[in-house]
Amino acid sequence: MIGKVSLLRGDPGQGKTTFALAMAAMISKGAVPPNGGCALEKGKVLYISAEDNLGDTIKPRLESMEAEMAMIDSICEIGGTGFTFTDPWLEIYIYIYTAVTAKASYYGPFASICW
């Protein structure tokens, strides 16, 4: 949901990342959701993942969904290493980015980032 905090929870392989990437792709191009209705407002998306690699997982999936890649920014690893939500720079970056730029942000998988 745009402008709200939502949590996608489920067992591995249930489609959480696919759903989040589909939402990111739709927002990036202002697309109409598959169930119809009004087109989503086009906007920038910040995608943060502590588990999936940008080059071999996230980007190819977004491209296959015809996302407007210039509208999607991501943080997937920092200097080849993981990160946690306790990293002070991450909270500041997310706050500034979301306040100034993004329509939606996705952080996942939540358990990988928090623990």
Contacts in CASP RR format, 6 or more apart in sequence:
PFRMAT RR
TARGET T0000
AUTHOR 0000-0000-0000
METHOD contacts of the structure
MODEL  1
MIGKVSLLRGDPGQGKTTFALAMAAMISKGAVPPNGGCALEKGKVLYISA
EDNLGDTIKPRLESMEAEMAMIDSICEIGGTGFTFTDPWLEIYIYIYTAV
TAKASYYGPFASICW
2 27 0 8 1.000
2 40 0 8 1.000
2 41 0 8 1.000
2 103 0 8 1.000
2 104 0 8 1.000
3 103 0 8 1.000
3 104 0 8 1.000
7 110 0 8 1.000
8 16 0 8 1.000
8 19 0 8 1.000
8 20 0 8 1.000
9 16 0 8 1.000
9 110 0 8 1.000
10 16 0 8 1.000
16 109 0 8 1.000
17 49 0 8 1.000
17 52 0 8 1.000
17 61 0 8 1.000
17 108 0 8 1.000
17 109 0 8 1.000
18 61 0 8 1.000
20 47 0 8 1.000
20 106 0 8 1.000
20 108 0 8 1.000
21 47 0 8 1.000
21 58 0 8 1.000
21 61 0 8 1.000
21 62 0 8 1.000
21 65 0 8 1.000
21 67 0 8 1.000
22 65 0 8 1.000
23 104 0 8 1.000
23 106 0 8 1.000
24 45 0 8 1.000
24 47 0 8 1.000
24 62 0 8 1.000
24 67 0 8 1.000
24 72 0 8 1.000
24 104 0 8 1.000
24 106 0 8 1.000
25 31 0 8 1.000
25 62 0 8 1.000
25 65 0 8 1.000
25 66 0 8 1.000
25 67 0 8 1.000
26 32 0 8 1.000
26 33 0 8 1.000
26 40 0 8 1.000
27 40 0 8 1.000
27 41 0 8 1.000
27 42 0 8 1.000
27 43 0 8 1.000
27 45 0 8 1.000
27 71 0 8 1.000
27 103 0 8 1.000
27 104 0 8 1.000
28 42 0 8 1.000
28 43 0 8 1.000
28 44 0 8 1.000
28 45 0 8 1.000
28 62 0 8 1.000
28 67 0 8 1.000
28 68 0 8 1.000
28 69 0 8 1.000
28 71 0 8 1.000
28 72 0 8 1.000
29 42 0 8 1.000
29 66 0 8 1.000
29 67 0 8 1.000
29 68 0 8 1.000
29 71 0 8 1.000
30 39 0 8 1.000
30 40 0 8 1.000
30 41 0 8 1.000
30 42 0 8 1.000
30 43 0 8 1.000
31 39 0 8 1.000
31 40 0 8 1.000
32 38 0 8 1.000
32 39 0 8 1.000
32 40 0 8 1.000
33 40 0 8 1.000
41 103 0 8 1.000
42 68 0 8 1.000
42 71 0 8 1.000
42 103 0 8 1.000
43 71 0 8 1.000
43 102 0 8 1.000
43 103 0 8 1.000
43 104 0 8 1.000
44 71 0 8 1.000
44 72 0 8 1.000
44 73 0 8 1.000
44 101 0 8 1.000
44 102 0 8 1.000
44 103 0 8 1.000
45 71 0 8 1.000
45 72 0 8 1.000
45 73 0 8 1.000
45 102 0 8 1.000
45 103 0 8 1.000
45 104 0 8 1.000
45 105 0 8 1.000
45 106 0 8 1.000
46 73 0 8 1.000
46 74 0 8 1.000
46 75 0 8 1.000
46 94 0 8 1.000
46 97 0 8 1.000
46 98 0 8 1.000
46 101 0 8 1.000
46 102 0 8 1.000
46 104 0 8 1.000
46 105 0 8 1.000
46 106 0 8 1.000
47 58 0 8 1.000
47 72 0 8 1.000
47 73 0 8 1.000
47 74 0 8 1.000
47 75 0 8 1.000
47 105 0 8 1.000
47 106 0 8 1.000
48 74 0 8 1.000
48 75 0 8 1.000
48 76 0 8 1.000
48 94 0 8 1.000
48 105 0 8 1.000
48 106 0 8 1.000
48 107 0 8 1.000
48 108 0 8 1.000
48 113 0 8 1.000
49 58 0 8 1.000
49 74 0 8 1.000
49 75 0 8 1.000
49 76 0 8 1.000
49 106 0 8 1.000
49 107 0 8 1.000
49 108 0 8 1.000
49 109 0 8 1.000
50 76 0 8 1.000
50 77 0 8 1.000
50 82 0 8 1.000
50 83 0 8 1.000
50 84 0 8 1.000
50 108 0 8 1.000
50 109 0 8 1.000
50 112 0 8 1.000
50 113 0 8 1.000
51 108 0 8 1.000
51 109 0 8 1.000
51 112 0 8 1.000
52 58 0 8 1.000
52 76 0 8 1.000
53 76 0 8 1.000
53 77 0 8 1.000
54 74 0 8 1.000
54 76 0 8 1.000
54 77 0 8 1.000
58 74 0 8 1.000
58 76 0 8 1.000
59 69 0 8 1.000
62 69 0 8 1.000
62 72 0 8 1.000
63 69 0 8 1.000
73 97 0 8 1.000
73 101 0 8 1.000
73 102 0 8 1.000
75 83 0 8 1.000
75 90 0 8 1.000
75 93 0 8 1.000
77 83 0 8 1.000
78 87 0 8 1.000
83 90 0 8 1.000
83 113 0 8 1.000
84 90 0 8 1.000
84 113 0 8 1.000
84 114 0 8 1.000
84 115 0 8 1.000
85 91 0 8 1.000
85 107 0 8 1.000
85 113 0 8 1.000
85 114 0 8 1.000
94 105 0 8 1.000
97 105 0 8 1.000
98 105 0 8 1.000
107 113 0 8 1.000
END
